[in-house]
């Protein structure tokens, strides 16, 4: 389900947020699906419950999930959810593009790298579908 990189420079709660967002965007998590409780998720991932709680709080603040008192946390609903997630992810791309530009990296190099990422993902996806045939 989720893969956390404990050696990454990206904080674990941000990795968790990013992966839950990705799962919503790809349809792996549907609107109103219930997320695991903080304690269960933390135990299953082998991380501190406060880390899960922080990720859930940020996702709720961003409107990606909502909590129901005594029932837990759920994936948000509504047509605007997908657009909100896309905008959040594109914000990150914009930020990185600005960093690359200020570091003097030519635009074509950045575009080439983005294309490589997409091409690699497509090849991996095609490889998965070949394995199931």
SULKAUR-V508395 format. One record per run of one state. SS is the DSSP state (H for helix, E for strand, - for the rest). FROM is the first residue (numbers start at 1). LEN is the number of residues. If there is no record, write none. Layout:
SS;FROM;LEN
SS;FROM;LEN
//
This chain:
-;1;11
H;12;15
-;27;7
E;34;1
-;35;3
H;38;8
-;46;3
H;49;13
-;62;3
E;65;4
-;69;3
E;72;4
-;76;4
H;80;23
-;103;4
H;107;25
-;132;2
//
